[in-house]
Amino acid sequence: MTSNYLNLFAIDPGGVSGWAHFIIPRASMFGDAESEVTDWSTGEVYGDEDSQAIDISRLVREIQSMDYKLGVAVVCEDWDYGSPLKDPEVYSPVRIAAKLKLLNHMHMMEDATFTLQSRTQAMSTATDERLKAKGFWVPGSTHKQDATRHAITALRRAKQKRVFRNRLWDTAWASIW
């Protein structure tokens, strides 16, 4: 039986990767129900880039197991930093995102979809003030905050744009709504 909930997992990759997991009612995205977040949590992943990518894929699989045959929408920060830089650490987010994309392609994240989202778009859509006003501010770690920004931005975009929504949650089952 298909779950009444959707899972969105957002990632801010880097030297320390932040993540945010949001659970929302399916009807709030594909039906007429008002937008709501049922539950959410954040965390961080540490280690070398390979270990982080593998640990993140494990988290996605764990979320997948909560809802049989319902893919998790994974949104990862895309690289839009501007001019080339000499510090190789600055490119860590690019490498981690590429590894996650490969792991998803290899079905190491079960039925998850994988979407890159602009860092600039998330920063301008989910500002600190907006996160605080909606109760989604996470004190301390900027990695958790940025992952939360990506989750909120992706949910907002999905609610407004059917094509994006259908890309996040595979349209094979979305047509029943």
N, C-alpha and C positions, 0 to 999 in steps of 0.2 A: 504494500500500500504506500502511496506517495505521501510524503510529509506535508504538513501545513506550513512549514517554515522553510526559509531560504538562508543559506550561509554565505557570508562574504568575508574573505580573508585578505586584508591589505598588508603590504610589506613596504618598509622603508629600508632598502638594502644598504650595506656599507660595512665599515670596520666593526660596528655593532649594528645588527639589523633589528629594527623595531617591527612589531606586528600588532594588528588589531583584528579581532574576530567579532563580527556583528551577526546577530540572528534577527531576522525580521519575518513577520507573517507573509506568506506567499500572496494572500489576498491584498496586502497593502502595496504590492508591486504589480501583480497581474490582475487584480480585481478592483473593486470600488472602495475597499476599506481605506481608511485614513492611514497616512504614513506613520509607522511606529517602529521602534526598536525594542524587541522583546528582551534581549540580553546582549551584553558586549563585554569584552575583556581585552587586555593588552599584555604584551610581554616583549622580551628581547632575546636574541640569539647571539651567542658569542662564539669565537673560534676563527679558524682560517676560513677562507671563502668556500672551499669544498664542503667542509663540515657544516657551515651555516646553510648552504643550499640543501644538503641532505636533511638536516634537522627541520628546516622549514617544510620540506616535502613530507616529512613524517607527521608534522602537525596538521598539514592539510589532509593526509590520509586518516588521521584520528578524527577530524571533523567529519570527513566523508562517512566514516563508519557510524556516525550518529544518525544519518539519514540514508538508508539503503537506496541505491540507484539514483541519487540526486546529487549532481555535481556541485562542488563548492566553486563559487566565483572568486578567483584569485586575481587581485589587482596589485601590480608592482610598480613602484616609481620608475619612470623612464628618465633617461639621461637627457637633460637640456641645459647644461651648465654654461655653455657659451664657448669662449675661445679655448684652444688646447692648453693644458697645463703640464708642467714637468713632473709633478709629484705623482708617482704611481698609485698612491693610496687614494687619491681623488677618484680614480677610475674603478675602485672596488665595487661601487654600486652597479656599474655596467657589467662587470664580470659575474657578479652574483645573479643579476637579472638574467643574463644569458644562460647560466647554469640551470636556473629554475625553469627557464623556457625549454631547455633540453630535457630536463627531468619530466616536465609535463608532457612533452612530445613522446617520451618513452613510457608514458602511462605510470610513472612513479608517483603521481598524485591522483591515482584512481580516475574518476570521471570529471575532475576539475577543469574549468576553463582557465585560460591564462591571458590576461590583458595588461598591457603597459599603459600607464597614465602619466601625463605631464606633471612634473614637480611644480612648475609654475602655476598650472591650473589648480592644483590642490592647495597651494599656499594662498592663492587669491580667493578661492571659494570658501575654504574652511579656515578663516583667520582665527587667531587666538581669541578674539572677542566673541566670535560666533561659537567656537567650541565651548567657551565658558558659559555663554548664555543658554546653550542647549544642554549643559551638564555633561559634556564629553571631554572636558579638560582633564589631562592627566599631569599632575604636578611632577616636576623633576625631569625625567628623560625626554630630550627632544626627539629621540628615535620613536618612542611610543606616541608622542604627540603627532609626529609627521605621518606615521602609519594610520592613526586615527583620522587625520586630515584626508588621506587617500580614501579611506572607507566612506567617510561622509560625502566626499566629492563624487565617488562612484555611485553611491546610492541616489544622490540628487540627480546625477546625469541619467541614471537608469529610469528613474521615475519620470523624467521629462522626455526621454528619447527612447522610443520603442526598439529601434535598431540596436542601440547600445545595450538595453535591457536584455534583448534576445541573445546578444553575443555573450553577456555575462552568465546567463542561465540558459543553457542549450534549448533552442526552440523546439526540439523534438517532443518535449513534454509540455512546453509552455502553451501550445495550441489548445490544450484542454480548457483554458480559461477564457 
